[in-house]
């Protein structure tokens, strides 16, 4: 199942909306594409631990995460929550009806708690400007 969630990349005082598509299909690997840095590629381990410690499961199928636009560099662990939410929705563990109305960002701890992220103010301003219902 394909699910879209939305995050944001911050450059200076400007934020650019990033579409995070998560698709779950037959297979067993985890791929992140769309010019992610190492912290994003390593998100699998943080997300898997956080989901498990919150009573959810990481799907034992192929998970492909596409971060668009592909020509913009995505950096840091602040996309953990965006990706994790997409994984939960694509695997049918949470409802998807309202996801596209929110811009979602946050670094996950292994226990599932959230850590602060940099650039929250420009992200919130961009979310409002683009008509999102809210910023999580």
C-alpha positions, 0 to 999 in steps of 0.5 A: 500500500502506498501512503504519502506523508509530508515533512519539510526541509529547512534552508536558512529561514526558508522551509520547503515541503517534502513529500514522503511516500512509503510503499510496502510490498513483497520482499524484505528490504528497507530502502530510502531514496530521494537524496537522503543523508546517512542519518535518514538512511539509518532511520530504520533502526530508530523507527523499528525500535520506537515502533516496537517500544510503542506496541507497533510492528515494523513490517517484515516486507519490503519498505520503500521510502521516497522523499521528493523532490529528489533534487533537494538534499534531506538531512538529519533525523527530524524525518523519523516521525514523518517516515514512521507515520508513513510506515504505520499507515502503509502497513494498516496499523493506523488510519490514513484519512487525515494524514495528508492534512498535516505536516509531520516532523520529529526525531524519534528516540528508541523508546518512541519519545520525541526529541526537539528538532531545529527549524520548527518556526519556519516549518510551522510558517510554511505549513500555515502558508500551504494550508495544512491543518496543523504541524505535528 
